[in-house]
């Protein structure tokens, strides 16, 4: 117990020392840089680094913001740093007020919308975060990272149909991304029911077609096709098709692990599990 505590303390000191070294180096760079644009960029990066890495370095943060505000009195980027500072101090209302004023001044600037979402998530206000993210996506509908974020928020609230809509938007924008096909199939599989399982099997197959190394998609093909072969009243041909698909997925998974040159015991164990899952 004592050794663990001592090791943790040493690790924390090392991190603080590294962060302090980074700050000192950044200060030296600021003093040496003669090109004005690069100088102000370093001030901005130094401010963000101090907020991220060095608790208690508010003097550095305040100094950077002061210098930038003097040089760029009406800059939205400086306002963003003020908002980040308020977030660091957990002055949520001040940060939200700052971001709201920025949105009112320049509605097409995306950063304050995202920071508002982060604040609501930090406070555990998920419905407010969802609402804010929907507002943001009404204007910035091509931001795929935000669609992914909204998908995760909906899944966390078990709003799977809304999550499906978000992934559909991603598929429209990136039809050849195997991960989005896989994500769509995952949600359909979670919803359950014969129709959803059939659809999930198709999307898992598409993900595997786009990337044959997507083992999760191959397992999805195996699970969905095996389940479809065993539920409800289906014809012998349909059952045989599902079993054939499951057998194909088994073979592909085994080939993948063999190609990775993993330990033979892992391959044997995987094959055993696949035999139990499949309906050969």
C-alpha positions as CSV (number, residue, x, y, z in Angstrom):
1,X,0.0,0.0,0.0
2,X,2.8,2.4,1.0
3,X,4.8,1.5,-2.1
4,X,1.8,2.1,-4.4
5,X,1.1,5.5,-2.8
6,X,4.7,6.4,-3.1
7,X,4.8,5.3,-6.7
8,X,1.6,7.3,-7.5
9,X,3.1,10.4,-5.8
10,X,6.3,10.1,-7.8
11,X,4.4,9.7,-11.0
12,X,2.3,12.8,-10.2
13,X,5.5,14.8,-9.5
14,X,7.0,13.6,-12.8
15,X,3.9,14.7,-14.7
16,X,4.0,18.1,-13.0
17,X,7.7,18.4,-13.8
18,X,7.1,17.6,-17.5
19,X,4.2,20.0,-17.7
20,X,6.4,22.8,-16.1
21,X,9.2,22.0,-18.5
22,X,6.7,22.4,-21.4
23,X,5.5,25.7,-20.1
24,X,9.1,27.0,-19.6
25,X,10.0,25.9,-23.2
26,X,6.9,27.7,-24.5
27,X,7.8,30.9,-22.7
28,X,11.3,30.8,-24.2
29,X,9.7,30.3,-27.6
30,X,7.5,33.3,-27.1
31,X,10.4,35.5,-26.2
32,X,12.5,34.3,-29.2
33,X,9.8,34.4,-31.9
34,X,10.0,37.5,-34.0
35,X,7.2,36.7,-36.5
36,X,4.1,38.3,-35.0
37,X,1.6,35.7,-36.2
38,X,3.6,32.8,-34.8
39,X,4.1,34.6,-31.5
40,X,0.3,35.0,-30.9
41,X,-0.3,31.4,-31.9
42,X,2.1,30.3,-29.3
43,X,0.4,32.5,-26.7
44,X,-2.9,30.8,-27.5
45,X,-1.4,27.3,-27.3
46,X,0.4,28.1,-24.1
47,X,-2.8,29.2,-22.5
48,X,-4.6,26.0,-23.5
49,X,-1.7,23.9,-22.3
50,X,-1.6,25.6,-19.0
51,X,-5.4,24.9,-18.5
52,X,-5.0,21.3,-19.6
53,X,-1.7,20.3,-17.9
54,X,-0.9,22.6,-15.0
55,X,-3.4,23.0,-12.3
56,X,-2.8,26.2,-10.4
57,X,-1.0,28.0,-13.3
58,X,-3.7,30.7,-13.5
59,X,-1.0,33.4,-13.7
60,X,0.2,32.0,-17.0
61,X,-3.4,31.7,-18.3
62,X,-4.3,35.3,-17.2
63,X,-1.1,36.6,-18.7
64,X,-1.7,34.9,-22.1
65,X,-5.3,36.1,-22.2
66,X,-4.3,39.6,-21.3
67,X,-1.6,39.8,-24.0
68,X,-4.0,38.3,-26.7
69,X,-6.9,40.6,-25.6
70,X,-4.6,43.7,-26.0
71,X,-3.6,42.6,-29.4
72,X,-7.0,41.3,-30.6
73,X,-9.7,43.1,-28.5
74,X,-12.7,41.7,-30.4
75,X,-11.4,38.2,-31.2
76,X,-13.7,35.3,-30.8
77,X,-10.7,33.0,-30.2
78,X,-9.8,35.2,-27.2
79,X,-13.3,34.9,-26.0
80,X,-13.1,31.2,-26.3
81,X,-10.0,31.2,-24.0
82,X,-12.0,33.2,-21.4
83,X,-14.8,30.6,-21.6
84,X,-12.3,27.8,-21.2
85,X,-10.9,29.6,-18.2
86,X,-14.4,29.8,-16.6
87,X,-14.9,26.1,-17.3
88,X,-11.6,25.3,-15.6
89,X,-12.8,27.2,-12.6
90,X,-16.2,25.5,-12.8
91,X,-17.9,28.8,-13.3
92,X,-20.5,27.1,-15.5
93,X,-22.9,30.0,-15.7
94,X,-20.2,32.5,-16.6
95,X,-18.9,30.2,-19.4
96,X,-22.4,29.6,-20.8
97,X,-23.1,33.4,-20.8
98,X,-19.8,33.9,-22.7
99,X,-20.7,31.2,-25.2
100,X,-24.2,32.4,-25.7
101,X,-23.0,36.0,-26.4
102,X,-20.5,34.6,-28.9
103,X,-23.3,32.6,-30.7
104,X,-25.5,35.7,-30.8
105,X,-22.6,37.7,-32.2
106,X,-21.5,35.1,-34.8
107,X,-24.0,32.2,-35.2
108,X,-21.7,30.4,-37.8
109,X,-18.8,30.0,-35.3
110,X,-19.0,26.3,-34.3
111,X,-16.8,26.2,-31.2
112,X,-19.1,27.8,-28.6
113,X,-21.9,25.3,-29.5
114,X,-19.6,22.4,-28.8
115,X,-18.4,23.9,-25.5
116,X,-21.9,24.3,-24.3
117,X,-22.5,20.6,-25.0
118,X,-19.4,19.8,-23.0
119,X,-20.6,21.9,-20.1
120,X,-24.0,20.2,-20.0
121,X,-22.3,16.8,-20.1
122,X,-19.9,17.7,-17.3
123,X,-23.0,18.8,-15.2
124,X,-24.8,15.5,-16.1
125,X,-27.5,17.4,-17.9
126,X,-27.8,15.0,-20.8
127,X,-31.2,16.3,-22.2
128,X,-29.8,19.8,-22.4
129,X,-26.7,18.4,-24.1
130,X,-28.9,16.6,-26.7
131,X,-31.0,19.7,-27.3
132,X,-27.9,21.8,-27.8
133,X,-26.3,19.3,-30.1
134,X,-29.4,19.1,-32.2
135,X,-29.4,22.9,-32.5
136,X,-25.8,22.8,-33.6
137,X,-26.4,20.1,-36.2
138,X,-29.3,22.1,-37.7
139,X,-26.6,24.5,-38.9
140,X,-23.5,22.3,-39.2
141,X,-25.1,19.1,-40.6
142,X,-21.9,17.8,-42.2
143,X,-20.0,17.5,-38.9
144,X,-19.8,13.7,-38.6
145,X,-18.1,13.8,-35.2
146,X,-21.1,15.6,-33.7
147,X,-23.4,13.1,-35.3
148,X,-21.4,10.4,-33.6
149,X,-21.5,12.2,-30.3
150,X,-25.3,12.6,-30.6
151,X,-25.5,8.9,-31.4
152,X,-23.7,8.0,-28.2
153,X,-25.9,10.3,-26.1
154,X,-29.1,8.8,-27.5
155,X,-27.7,5.2,-26.9
156,X,-26.9,6.2,-23.3
157,X,-30.5,7.2,-22.9
158,X,-31.7,4.1,-24.6
159,X,-33.3,6.2,-27.4
160,X,-32.2,3.7,-30.1
161,X,-34.6,4.9,-32.9
162,X,-33.1,8.4,-32.6
163,X,-29.6,6.9,-32.6
164,X,-30.5,5.1,-35.8
165,X,-31.5,8.4,-37.4
166,X,-28.1,9.9,-36.5
167,X,-26.2,7.0,-38.0
168,X,-28.4,7.2,-41.2
169,X,-27.1,10.8,-41.6
170,X,-23.5,9.4,-41.3
171,X,-24.2,6.7,-43.9
172,X,-25.5,9.4,-46.3
173,X,-22.3,11.4,-45.9
174,X,-19.9,8.5,-45.8
175,X,-21.4,5.5,-47.6
176,X,-18.1,3.6,-47.8
177,X,-17.2,3.8,-44.1
178,X,-17.4,0.2,-42.8
179,X,-17.5,1.4,-39.1
180,X,-20.8,3.4,-39.7
181,X,-22.4,0.3,-41.4
182,X,-21.3,-1.7,-38.4
183,X,-22.6,0.9,-35.9
184,X,-26.0,0.9,-37.7
185,X,-26.1,-2.9,-37.5
186,X,-25.2,-2.9,-33.8
187,X,-28.2,-0.6,-33.0
188,X,-30.6,-2.7,-35.1
189,X,-29.4,-5.8,-33.4
190,X,-29.9,-4.2,-30.0
191,X,-33.5,-3.3,-30.9
192,X,-34.2,-6.9,-31.8
193,X,-37.1,-8.4,-33.7
194,X,-37.0,-10.4,-36.9
195,X,-37.1,-7.4,-39.2
196,X,-34.4,-5.6,-37.4
197,X,-32.2,-8.7,-37.2
198,X,-32.6,-9.2,-40.9
199,X,-31.6,-5.6,-41.6
200,X,-28.7,-5.8,-39.1
201,X,-27.4,-8.9,-40.9
202,X,-27.3,-7.0,-44.2
203,X,-25.5,-4.1,-42.7
204,X,-23.0,-6.4,-40.9
205,X,-22.4,-8.1,-44.3
206,X,-21.8,-4.7,-46.0
207,X,-19.3,-3.7,-43.3
208,X,-17.5,-7.0,-43.8
209,X,-17.5,-6.5,-47.5
210,X,-16.0,-3.0,-47.1
211,X,-13.4,-4.3,-44.7
212,X,-12.8,-8.0,-44.4
213,X,-10.7,-7.4,-41.3
214,X,-13.7,-6.0,-39.3
215,X,-14.0,-8.9,-36.9
216,X,-16.8,-7.3,-35.0
217,X,-18.9,-7.2,-38.2
218,X,-18.1,-10.8,-38.9
219,X,-19.2,-11.8,-35.4
220,X,-22.3,-9.7,-36.1
221,X,-23.0,-11.7,-39.3
222,X,-22.6,-14.9,-37.3
223,X,-24.8,-13.9,-34.4
224,X,-27.6,-12.4,-36.5
225,X,-27.7,-15.2,-39.1
226,X,-27.6,-17.9,-36.4
227,X,-30.5,-16.3,-34.6
228,X,-32.5,-15.8,-37.7
229,X,-32.0,-19.5,-38.6
230,X,-33.5,-20.5,-35.2
231,X,-36.5,-18.2,-34.7
232,X,-40.0,-18.3,-36.1
233,X,-41.4,-20.5,-38.8
234,X,-39.1,-20.3,-41.9
235,X,-38.7,-22.4,-45.0
236,X,-35.9,-24.9,-45.3
237,X,-34.2,-22.8,-47.9
238,X,-34.2,-19.6,-45.8
239,X,-32.8,-21.6,-42.9
240,X,-30.1,-23.1,-45.1
241,X,-29.1,-19.7,-46.4
242,X,-28.8,-18.3,-42.9
243,X,-26.7,-21.4,-41.8
244,X,-24.5,-21.0,-44.9
245,X,-23.9,-17.3,-44.0
246,X,-23.1,-18.2,-40.4
247,X,-20.6,-20.9,-41.6
248,X,-18.9,-18.4,-43.9
249,X,-18.6,-15.9,-41.0
250,X,-17.0,-18.7,-38.9
251,X,-14.5,-19.4,-41.6
252,X,-13.6,-15.8,-42.0
253,X,-13.1,-15.2,-38.3
254,X,-10.8,-18.3,-38.1
255,X,-8.8,-17.2,-41.1
256,X,-8.4,-13.7,-39.6
257,X,-6.9,-15.0,-36.3
258,X,-4.6,-17.4,-38.1
259,X,-3.3,-14.6,-40.3
260,X,-2.5,-12.6,-37.1
261,X,-0.2,-15.4,-36.0
262,X,-1.7,-15.4,-32.5
263,X,-1.1,-18.3,-30.0
264,X,-2.6,-21.6,-31.2
265,X,-4.5,-22.0,-28.0
266,X,-6.4,-18.8,-28.8
267,X,-7.3,-20.1,-32.2
268,X,-8.5,-23.4,-30.8
269,X,-10.5,-21.6,-28.1
270,X,-12.0,-19.3,-30.8
271,X,-12.9,-22.2,-33.0
272,X,-14.6,-23.9,-30.1
273,X,-16.7,-20.9,-29.3
274,X,-17.6,-20.5,-33.0
275,X,-18.8,-24.1,-33.2
276,X,-21.1,-23.5,-30.2
277,X,-22.5,-20.4,-31.8
278,X,-23.0,-21.7,-35.3
279,X,-25.8,-24.0,-36.4
280,X,-24.0,-26.3,-38.8
